[in-house]
């Protein structure tokens, strides 16, 4: 009994999981593992409350488990918190499996209760066998190095003090204490992938090698250490290939394909950079194999767009349809709000002898003679044309911006000011239309200012 407690105590210290002065929630289901965790932490003099979730999935058995946990806590003078969930209804509403719905409900409640009670962490009873099963599940599904390291001792406020000990050792511990527990009948079925691995695959591995699970657990520990070195190297390479990370006005990530190509594993470095932005492993593999494609090739995650732009991969948050469709009517002089951080100021003036048209990119002067109000501000469209200042023939705006080496995102975000006749007056920040230029014959001018705040 003291041996297993010593092993768990050493594991807690090694991973800095619990503090003698801390306050913790213990997830108590009533099963052997959670009861062993509960009793062990009490015997180690940690300050704990217990939390139990009744998912109402097993009829009277669910209420039997709740009553057992409540009685156990009363016996040991521990505060008991319980919650009931209509798990089946939640799963149907959110289109989740029952297993995933229960997990989501459980951890959401744990975190809320932790905050409400100002606790330092949530202790859950995952043990060595659970970790082996997790690693095997990830291996069967296809995984990277991280998936082979199983569960972590700490995941935010979720703490796993028992990862170093097996389920069999926990059962022996309870037997030595003379401590009863309840059995979830669904753990004896093969309905779920994890249960199939637990009840069918693991026994087969044990038949092949009696210490197979212990060996796999040791391999997980070694891989977890190797992952630390691997992640450090990948982060260093990721920093080397990132040449731009800025507010543009939208957050943008720029990755040099030349530098990426020189890393030992372009795909893993790319994974480190863009997986948090919602790109799937399959997409990242495809991008890594095709980043030498011509400029304009793009991929999208649910939230971001990545585009090949010469020797760069550019990533930005995707503009939604409402942003792209936004227009603004300007009936007269004044300052107008196009978006939360963009203003357009319109003013008129008489051209005197000392007047000189602005050369600043965010200010334009135009001849008023042929401009019809109201003006309109919007993002450019594919068919938009104008006569760039200094030229005599019209040109597609998209071609003009491409010639100016503007990126896909710059082109998508480009604003233009039109008059009532749909004539493009000013490609904002780029060029005015030559047909409305200031000349010697100009008597009155229109001034347009683009203001960012």
Residue pairs with C-beta under 8 A, 6 or more apart in sequence:
1 173
1 176
1 177
4 40
4 165
4 169
4 170
4 172
4 173
5 40
5 43
5 44
7 164
7 165
8 40
8 44
8 161
8 162
8 164
8 165
9 44
10 164
11 17
11 153
11 161
11 162
11 163
11 164
12 18
12 161
15 153
15 154
17 121
17 153
17 154
17 159
17 160
17 161
18 24
18 41
18 46
18 121
18 123
18 159
18 161
19 120
20 45
20 46
21 47
22 46
22 47
22 120
22 121
23 47
23 48
23 49
23 117
23 118
23 119
23 120
24 41
24 46
24 47
24 48
24 49
24 119
24 120
24 121
24 122
24 123
24 159
25 48
25 49
25 50
25 51
25 81
25 110
25 113
25 114
25 117
25 119
25 121
25 122
25 123
26 34
26 37
26 38
26 41
26 48
26 49
26 50
26 51
26 123
27 34
27 51
27 52
27 53
27 106
27 110
27 122
27 123
27 124
27 125
28 34
28 35
28 38
28 50
28 51
28 52
28 69
28 72
28 73
29 52
29 53
29 65
29 69
29 125
29 184
30 52
30 65
30 66
30 68
30 69
30 72
30 181
30 182
31 125
31 181
31 182
31 183
31 184
31 187
32 167
32 170
32 171
32 174
32 181
32 183
33 125
33 126
33 127
33 162
33 167
33 170
34 124
34 125
35 72
35 174
35 179
35 181
36 125
36 162
36 170
36 171
36 173
36 174
36 179
36 181
37 123
37 124
37 125
37 161
37 162
38 48
38 50
38 72
38 78
39 173
39 174
39 177
39 179
40 161
40 173
41 48
41 123
41 161
42 48
42 76
42 78
48 78
48 123
49 78
49 79
49 80
49 81
49 117
49 119
50 69
50 72
50 73
50 78
50 79
50 80
50 81
51 81
51 82
51 83
51 109
51 110
51 113
51 122
52 65
52 66
52 69
52 70
52 80
52 81
52 82
52 83
53 82
53 83
53 85
53 102
53 105
53 106
53 109
54 62
54 63
54 65
54 66
54 82
54 83
54 84
54 85
55 62
55 85
55 87
55 102
55 105
56 62
56 84
56 85
56 86
56 87
56 88
57 87
57 88
57 98
57 102
57 186
58 184
58 185
58 186
61 184
61 185
64 182
65 182
65 184
66 82
68 180
68 181
68 182
69 80
69 82
70 80
70 82
73 79
73 80
74 80
81 113
83 109
85 102
85 105
85 109
87 98
87 101
87 102
87 105
88 98
88 101
90 96
90 101
90 104
90 105
91 97
91 98
91 100
91 101
94 101
94 104
96 104
99 192
107 158
110 122
110 158
111 122
111 157
113 119
114 121
114 122
114 157
120 157
121 157
121 158
121 159
122 157
122 158
122 159
123 159
123 160
123 161
124 158
124 159
124 160
125 162
126 151
126 160
126 162
126 163
127 162
127 163
127 165
127 166
127 167
127 170
128 162
128 163
128 164
128 165
128 166
128 167
128 213
128 214
128 217
129 166
129 167
129 198
129 202
129 213
130 151
130 163
130 167
131 150
131 151
131 163
131 217
131 220
132 150
132 202
132 213
132 216
132 217
132 220
133 194
133 197
133 198
133 202
134 150
134 151
135 147
135 148
135 149
135 150
135 216
135 220
136 197
136 201
136 202
136 216
137 193
137 194
137 197
138 147
138 148
138 150
139 147
139 148
141 147
144 268
144 271
144 281
145 223
145 226
145 227
145 230
146 227
148 220
148 223
149 220
149 223
149 224
149 227
150 220
150 224
151 160
151 163
152 160
152 224
153 159
153 160
153 161
153 163
154 160
162 170
166 213
166 214
174 180
174 181
186 195
187 195
187 198
188 199
189 195
190 196
190 199
190 200
202 213
205 212
205 213
205 216
206 212
206 213
209 215
231 272
234 265
234 268
234 269
234 272
235 272
237 263
237 264
237 269
237 272
238 269
238 272
238 273
240 259
240 263
241 255
241 256
241 259
241 260
241 263
241 269
241 273
242 253
242 254
242 255
242 256
242 273
243 254
243 255
243 256
243 259
243 312
244 252
244 253
244 254
244 312
245 252
245 253
245 254
246 252
248 316
248 409
249 341
249 452
250 316
250 317
250 319
250 409
250 413
251 316
251 317
252 314
252 315
252 316
252 409
253 273
253 274
253 277
253 314
253 315
253 316
254 312
254 313
254 314
254 315
255 270
255 273
255 312
255 313
255 314
255 315
256 311
256 312
257 291
257 292
257 308
257 311
257 312
257 313
258 311
260 266
260 269
260 270
260 291
260 313
263 269
266 288
266 291
267 284
267 285
267 288
270 284
270 287
270 288
270 313
271 281
271 284
274 284
274 287
274 301
274 304
274 306
274 315
275 281
275 284
277 301
277 303
277 304
277 315
278 301
278 302
278 303
278 304
279 287
279 299
279 301
279 304
279 306
280 301
283 299
283 301
286 299
287 299
287 306
287 313
290 297
290 308
291 308
291 313
293 308
294 308
295 308
295 309
295 310
296 307
296 308
296 309
296 408
297 307
297 308
298 305
298 306
298 307
298 308
298 408
299 305
299 306
299 307
300 306
300 318
303 317
303 318
304 315
304 316
304 317
304 318
305 315
305 316
305 317
305 318
305 408
305 409
306 313
306 314
306 315
307 313
307 314
307 315
307 407
307 408
307 409
309 407
309 408
310 405
314 407
314 408
314 409
316 409
319 412
319 413
323 339
324 379
324 412
326 338
326 339
326 378
326 379
327 376
327 377
327 378
328 336
328 337
328 338
328 344
328 376
328 377
328 378
329 374
329 375
329 376
330 336
330 344
330 346
330 373
330 374
330 375
330 376
330 377
331 373
331 374
332 346
332 373
332 374
333 346
333 347
333 348
334 345
334 346
335 343
335 344
335 345
335 346
335 451
336 343
336 344
336 345
336 346
336 377
337 343
338 344
338 377
338 415
341 452
341 453
342 415
342 450
342 451
342 452
342 453
343 450
343 451
343 452
343 453
344 377
344 417
344 448
344 449
344 450
344 451
345 447
345 448
345 449
345 451
346 375
346 446
346 447
346 448
347 446
347 447
347 449
348 368
348 444
348 445
348 446
348 447
349 355
349 444
349 445
349 447
350 443
350 444
350 445
351 438
351 442
351 443
351 444
351 445
355 438
355 445
357 365
357 437
357 438
357 445
358 364
358 365
358 447
361 429
361 430
362 428
362 429
362 449
362 450
362 451
363 447
363 448
363 449
363 450
364 425
364 426
364 432
364 447
364 448
365 432
365 438
365 445
365 446
365 447
366 425
366 426
366 432
366 433
366 436
366 437
366 438
366 445
366 446
366 448
367 436
367 437
367 438
367 439
367 442
367 444
367 445
367 446
368 442
368 443
368 444
368 445
368 446
369 442
369 443
369 444
370 435
370 436
371 419
371 423
371 425
371 436
371 446
372 419
372 420
372 421
373 419
373 420
374 420
375 417
375 418
375 419
375 420
375 425
376 417
376 418
376 419
376 420
376 422
377 415
377 416
377 417
377 418
378 415
378 416
378 418
379 412
379 413
379 414
379 415
379 416
380 397
380 398
380 411
380 414
380 415
380 416
380 427
382 398
383 396
384 396
384 397
384 398
384 416
384 424
385 394
385 395
385 396
385 397
385 424
386 394
386 395
386 397
386 400
386 416
386 423
386 424
386 427
386 431
386 433
387 393
387 394
387 395
387 433
387 434
387 435
388 395
388 400
388 427
388 431
388 433
388 434
389 431
389 432
389 433
389 434
389 437
390 434
391 434
392 434
397 414
397 416
397 424
397 427
398 411
400 427
400 430
400 431
401 410
401 411
401 414
401 430
402 411
404 430
406 414
414 427
414 428
414 430
415 428
415 429
415 450
416 424
416 425
416 426
416 427
416 428
417 424
417 425
417 426
417 428
417 448
418 424
418 425
419 425
423 433
423 435
423 436
424 433
425 432
425 433
425 436
425 446
425 448
426 432
426 433
426 448
427 433
428 450
429 450
438 445
